[in-house]
């Protein structure tokens, strides 16, 4: 039985000042939609893990580890992220494989 391929996309704010000075209303809306998008995909069993660093400088980033049938499907999922689609976050896609995962990652 073949496992579904896994991917990781890394996101970072297109306007880093959003983390220190606060988001604009449009950015806040996009980030809220981003969270709901990932929550739904997590409930559907597509997203394995999603989170972000807690620093608020230009090195801050988030990651999403997920399953997709192909590189094209993975890219489409990343590009459909509302924050990416609306330009609030810049994203990079990588093939990925979870090697180890603790029982309680929370």
N, C-alpha and C positions, 0 to 999 in steps of 0.2 A: 504494500500500500504506500503510495507516494504522499508525502506531507505537502500541504499548501506552502508555497514559498513565503518567506517573511521579508519585510522591508522596514527601514527606519527612515523617517524624515525628520530633519532638524529644522526648526523655525527660529527666527530671531526678528525682533521688531525692525521694521523699515525706518522707524523714527525712534531711536533709543531714548530720547527725552520723554517718551510716553511713560517710561518706567520711573522717572524721577519727578517730572512735573505733572504727571497724570495724563490719562488719555483724553483726546477730544471726544465729544459725543459720538461721532462716527466710528472712531477707533473702539470705544467702549462697546458699541453695538456689534461690531465685527468680532471682538474678542468674546462676547457673550454667545454669539452664534457659533464661533469656533468651539467653545466649551460644549455646547449642546450637540454639535455635530459629532465630536469625539465621544461624548457620553452615549449617544445613540449607537455609534459603531461599537463601543465597548459592550453594550447590552446585546448587540447582535452577534458578538463573538468575533468580530473582525479585529478590533484593537486589543492588543495584549497589554500594553502599558502606555501611559501618556503622563508627562509631567514636565516641570521646568526648573531651572536653577533659580535660586532665591536672591542672587546678586542683582543689583539694579544698575550696573554699568554696561559698557558696550560689549562685554563678554557674555552677557546673559543670553540664554537660549532654552528652547524646549525640544523635547523629542517625542515622537509617536512611533511605537513599534507595532506593526500590524501584519495581517495576512492578506495576500492578494494572489490571484491566479497567474498573473503575468506582470512583467515590468510595465507594460502599457496600462494595465488595470491599477497598478500601484501609483503610477504617475497621475492617473485620472483622479484617484482618491485624494492624493495630496493637493492637486490643483482645485478640487471641489471644496476643500476646506475654506469656509467663508473668509477667514482672516487672510489667507493666501490669495484667494480670488479677488478680494477687495484691496489688496496691496498693503495691508496693515502689517503683514508678516512676510518675510522672504523665506523661501523653503529650498532645501536640498534633499534629494532622494538617494538612498543607499540600499543595495541588497544587504540583507542582515540575517543572522540566525541566532536565536537565543540558545546558548549552550547550557546555562545553569540558571535556575530560578528557585528562590526560596519558597517555602510553603506559605509564609505570611509576609508579603512584601510591604504591607502597610505600616 
